[in-house]
């Protein structure tokens, strides 16, 4: 008798005696305790893990109560461990606390899906630096564009439309509560050289405001290096007007060191100091308010006014 040539597929013992519910349970994600030496930080992570008091407090809490919320990680392609997508600060705190493992949810994710999840998780943090937001927006926007099937472009403003009929930048703006223009302005900061970007973050000796920094991002790398020398010589950073003129000269190919120094040496029109006496302010506050309490209240009111003005300008 000839063989039919067909191979019989034998049902395994597990397949026979395991219920469908049990098989589905095996496919569900679980929280796993992973050894710290098997976990690595997300590549090109735009959010800094600062070794400050907040991290120490987290480490102390982990020592006492453990990690209350598991992180999210994906397997490394070579199978050597896992890349942490959400929970990079928790990982560093676990190391600081002397832990051996950390609870994580392991999930298979593409590069772009991992980038989007990482950015979304970290944008919820408080006290995000301008540079962190800038690189996070850039990374997520590029990932969104690739997911929509469009090639990556250097100019973030040149974005096609997805199946919803919206630009990726428009969708990102809605998700993070910023205007499309503000998204682009933040991304412009990624064109600044690190020493100037540190000034925008406020971690350098000299501080630089956001708006002038956006204008200066259009300068070439060599021009930005020249600007560092000019700022050091003048012991000042450019005002918005000065930055705009430097950008214009740069675009015309006329921004020499002499031109830059001439602009920087101009006297700024901004008022350096405003003095309000306690006598002037006291009529606006209860008698029980101390000068310190008055100052704190004024700052809070100014912050509210600034946020309202910013929203109105971005409409």
C-alpha positions as CSV (number, residue, x, y, z in Angstrom):
1,X,0.0,0.0,0.0
2,X,1.3,3.4,-1.0
3,X,1.8,6.0,1.6
4,X,-0.5,9.0,1.2
5,X,2.5,11.3,1.9
6,X,0.6,13.2,4.5
7,X,2.1,13.8,8.0
8,X,-0.1,13.3,10.9
9,X,0.0,16.1,13.5
10,X,-0.1,14.5,17.0
11,X,-1.9,16.4,19.7
12,X,0.3,16.9,22.7
13,X,-0.6,15.9,26.2
14,X,-0.7,19.6,27.2
15,X,-3.0,20.5,24.3
16,X,-5.4,17.7,25.3
17,X,-5.6,18.5,29.0
18,X,-5.1,22.3,29.0
19,X,-8.3,24.4,28.8
20,X,-8.6,27.3,26.4
21,X,-8.7,29.7,29.3
22,X,-5.4,28.4,30.6
23,X,-3.8,28.7,27.2
24,X,-5.0,32.3,26.9
25,X,-3.7,33.0,30.4
26,X,-0.3,31.8,29.3
27,X,-0.3,34.6,26.6
28,X,-1.3,37.4,29.0
29,X,1.3,39.8,30.2
30,X,2.6,39.2,33.8
31,X,4.6,41.2,36.2
32,X,8.0,39.6,36.4
33,X,10.9,40.1,38.9
34,X,13.9,40.7,36.7
35,X,17.5,40.8,37.9
36,X,18.9,44.3,37.7
37,X,21.9,43.2,35.7
38,X,19.5,42.0,33.0
39,X,17.8,45.5,32.8
40,X,19.3,48.4,30.8
41,X,18.2,51.9,30.3
42,X,16.4,53.0,27.2
43,X,18.8,53.9,24.4
44,X,19.0,57.6,23.6
45,X,16.8,58.4,26.6
46,X,16.0,62.1,26.4
47,X,14.9,62.4,30.0
48,X,17.8,62.7,32.5
49,X,17.9,60.5,35.6
50,X,19.2,63.1,38.1
51,X,20.8,61.8,41.3
52,X,19.0,64.3,43.4
53,X,17.1,64.2,46.7
54,X,14.0,63.0,44.9
55,X,15.8,60.0,43.6
56,X,17.2,59.3,47.1
57,X,13.7,59.6,48.5
58,X,12.5,57.1,46.0
59,X,15.3,54.7,46.9
60,X,14.5,55.0,50.6
61,X,10.8,54.3,49.8
62,X,11.8,51.2,47.8
63,X,13.9,49.9,50.6
64,X,10.9,50.1,53.0
65,X,8.0,49.3,50.7
66,X,9.4,47.8,47.5
67,X,8.6,49.0,44.0
68,X,4.9,49.8,44.1
69,X,4.4,50.2,40.3
70,X,6.1,47.8,37.9
71,X,8.1,49.2,35.0
72,X,7.6,48.3,31.4
73,X,10.4,46.6,29.4
74,X,11.0,44.8,26.1
75,X,13.3,41.9,25.4
76,X,16.6,42.8,23.8
77,X,17.1,41.4,20.3
78,X,20.0,39.2,21.3
79,X,18.1,37.7,24.3
80,X,20.7,39.0,26.8
81,X,18.3,41.0,28.8
82,X,15.6,43.7,28.7
83,X,15.4,47.4,27.7
84,X,13.4,49.5,30.2
85,X,10.8,51.6,28.4
86,X,9.0,53.0,31.4
87,X,10.7,53.0,34.8
88,X,14.2,54.2,34.2
89,X,14.2,56.3,37.4
90,X,12.8,53.3,39.3
91,X,15.6,51.2,37.9
92,X,18.2,53.7,39.1
93,X,16.5,54.0,42.5
94,X,16.5,50.2,42.8
95,X,20.3,50.2,42.2
96,X,20.7,53.0,44.7
97,X,18.6,51.0,47.2
98,X,20.8,47.9,46.8
99,X,17.9,45.8,45.4
100,X,18.6,42.7,43.3
101,X,15.5,42.6,41.2
102,X,12.8,45.0,39.9
103,X,9.2,44.1,38.9
104,X,8.5,44.8,35.2
105,X,5.9,44.0,32.6
106,X,7.7,42.4,29.7
107,X,6.2,43.3,26.3
108,X,7.3,42.7,22.7
109,X,7.3,46.2,21.1
110,X,8.7,47.7,17.9
111,X,11.3,50.5,18.1
112,X,8.7,53.1,17.2
113,X,6.1,51.8,19.6
114,X,8.7,51.7,22.4
115,X,9.7,55.3,21.7
116,X,6.1,56.6,21.8
117,X,5.4,54.6,25.0
118,X,8.6,55.9,26.6
119,X,7.9,59.6,25.8
120,X,4.3,59.3,26.9
121,X,5.2,57.8,30.2
122,X,7.9,60.5,31.0
123,X,6.0,63.6,29.8
124,X,3.8,63.1,32.9
125,X,6.7,63.9,35.2
126,X,7.0,67.3,36.8
127,X,10.0,69.7,36.3
128,X,10.8,68.6,32.8
129,X,13.8,70.5,31.3
130,X,13.3,72.3,28.0
131,X,15.9,70.1,26.4
132,X,14.2,67.0,27.6
133,X,10.9,68.1,26.1
134,X,12.6,69.1,22.9
135,X,14.3,65.8,22.2
136,X,11.2,63.8,23.4
137,X,8.9,65.7,21.0
138,X,11.4,65.1,18.2
139,X,11.7,61.4,18.9
140,X,8.0,60.8,19.2
141,X,7.1,62.9,16.1
142,X,9.6,61.0,14.0
143,X,8.3,57.7,15.3
144,X,4.7,58.7,14.6
145,X,5.7,59.6,11.0
146,X,7.4,56.3,10.5
147,X,4.4,54.4,11.9
148,X,2.2,56.3,9.4
149,X,4.4,55.0,6.6
150,X,6.2,58.3,5.8
151,X,10.0,58.6,5.5
152,X,11.7,60.6,8.2
153,X,12.5,64.2,7.3
154,X,14.8,66.8,8.9
155,X,12.2,69.5,8.9
156,X,9.5,68.5,11.5
157,X,7.0,71.0,10.0
158,X,6.9,69.1,6.7
159,X,4.7,66.3,7.8
160,X,2.2,64.5,5.6
161,X,-1.3,63.5,6.7
162,X,-2.3,60.2,8.3
163,X,-5.4,58.2,7.8
164,X,-7.3,60.6,10.2
165,X,-6.6,63.5,7.9
166,X,-4.4,65.2,10.5
167,X,-0.7,66.0,10.5
168,X,1.4,63.9,12.9
169,X,2.5,67.2,14.5
170,X,-1.2,68.2,15.0
171,X,-2.0,64.9,16.7
172,X,1.1,65.3,18.9
173,X,0.1,68.8,19.8
174,X,-3.4,67.6,20.9
175,X,-1.8,64.8,23.0
176,X,0.6,67.0,24.9
177,X,-1.5,70.1,25.2
178,X,0.8,72.4,23.1
179,X,0.2,74.3,19.9
180,X,1.7,73.0,16.7
181,X,4.0,76.0,16.5
182,X,5.2,75.5,20.1
183,X,6.0,71.8,19.2
184,X,8.2,73.1,16.3
185,X,9.8,75.7,18.5
186,X,10.8,73.1,21.1
187,X,12.2,70.8,18.5
188,X,14.3,73.7,17.2
189,X,16.2,73.6,20.5
190,X,17.7,70.3,19.4
191,X,19.8,72.3,16.9
192,X,21.6,74.1,19.7
193,X,25.1,73.1,20.8
194,X,25.2,71.5,24.3
195,X,26.7,74.5,26.2
196,X,23.9,76.8,24.9
197,X,21.3,74.2,25.5
198,X,22.5,74.0,29.1
199,X,21.8,77.7,29.5
200,X,18.3,77.2,28.3
201,X,17.9,74.4,30.9
202,X,19.2,76.7,33.6
203,X,22.0,74.3,34.5
204,X,24.8,76.5,33.3
205,X,26.2,79.6,35.1
206,X,24.6,81.9,32.5
207,X,20.8,81.5,31.9
208,X,19.1,82.0,28.5
209,X,15.4,82.6,27.9
210,X,13.4,80.2,25.7
211,X,12.5,82.7,22.9
212,X,16.0,84.0,22.1
213,X,17.2,80.4,22.2
214,X,14.8,79.4,19.5
215,X,16.1,82.2,17.2
216,X,19.7,81.3,17.9
217,X,19.0,77.7,16.9
218,X,19.1,78.9,13.3
219,X,22.8,79.8,13.6
220,X,25.4,77.4,12.3
221,X,27.4,75.4,14.7
222,X,30.5,77.5,14.1
223,X,28.4,80.7,14.7
224,X,27.0,79.2,17.9
225,X,30.6,78.5,19.1
226,X,31.5,82.2,18.3
227,X,28.4,83.2,20.3
228,X,29.7,81.4,23.4
229,X,32.9,83.5,23.3
230,X,30.8,86.7,22.8
231,X,28.5,85.9,25.7
232,X,31.5,85.2,27.9
233,X,33.1,88.5,26.9
234,X,29.9,90.5,27.5
235,X,28.9,88.4,30.6
236,X,25.4,88.4,29.2
237,X,23.1,86.4,26.9
238,X,21.3,87.9,23.9
239,X,17.9,89.5,24.2
240,X,15.1,88.4,21.8
241,X,15.8,91.4,19.6
242,X,19.5,90.7,19.5
243,X,18.9,87.0,18.7
244,X,16.6,87.8,15.9
245,X,19.1,90.2,14.3
246,X,21.9,87.5,14.6
247,X,19.6,85.0,12.9
248,X,18.9,87.5,10.1
249,X,22.7,88.2,9.6
250,X,23.4,84.5,9.6
251,X,20.8,83.8,6.9
252,X,22.4,86.5,4.8
253,X,25.8,85.0,5.4
254,X,27.0,88.2,7.2
255,X,27.3,87.1,10.8
256,X,31.0,87.6,11.5
257,X,32.5,87.7,15.0
258,X,32.7,91.5,14.8
259,X,29.0,91.8,13.9
260,X,28.1,89.5,16.7
261,X,30.2,91.4,19.3
262,X,28.7,94.7,18.1
263,X,25.2,93.3,18.6
264,X,26.1,91.9,22.0
265,X,27.7,95.1,23.2
266,X,24.5,97.1,22.6
267,X,22.7,98.2,25.7
268,X,19.5,96.2,26.2
269,X,16.3,98.1,26.4
270,X,14.8,95.8,28.9
271,X,14.4,97.2,32.4
272,X,16.7,95.4,34.8
273,X,15.0,96.1,38.1
274,X,11.6,97.1,39.4
275,X,11.3,98.1,43.0
276,X,8.0,98.0,44.9
277,X,8.0,99.1,48.5
278,X,6.1,97.4,51.2
279,X,4.1,100.6,51.7
280,X,2.9,100.5,48.1
281,X,2.0,96.8,48.3
282,X,0.4,96.7,51.7
283,X,-2.9,98.3,50.5
284,X,-3.5,95.2,48.3
285,X,-3.0,92.6,51.0
286,X,-4.4,91.8,54.4
287,X,-2.6,93.3,57.4
288,X,-1.5,89.8,58.5
289,X,0.6,89.3,55.3
290,X,4.4,89.5,55.8
291,X,6.6,90.8,53.0
292,X,7.6,87.2,52.3
293,X,3.9,86.2,52.0
294,X,3.3,89.2,49.7
295,X,6.1,88.1,47.5
296,X,4.9,84.5,47.2
297,X,1.4,85.6,46.4
298,X,2.6,88.0,43.7
299,X,4.8,85.3,42.1
300,X,1.8,82.9,42.0
301,X,-0.4,85.5,40.4
302,X,2.2,86.4,37.8
303,X,2.6,82.7,36.9
304,X,-1.2,82.4,36.4
305,X,-1.1,85.5,34.2
306,X,1.8,84.2,32.2
307,X,0.1,80.9,31.6
308,X,-3.1,82.6,30.5
309,X,-1.2,85.0,28.2
310,X,0.7,82.1,26.7
311,X,-2.6,80.2,25.9
312,X,-4.0,83.3,24.3
313,X,-0.9,83.8,22.1
314,X,-1.0,80.2,20.9
315,X,-4.6,80.3,19.7
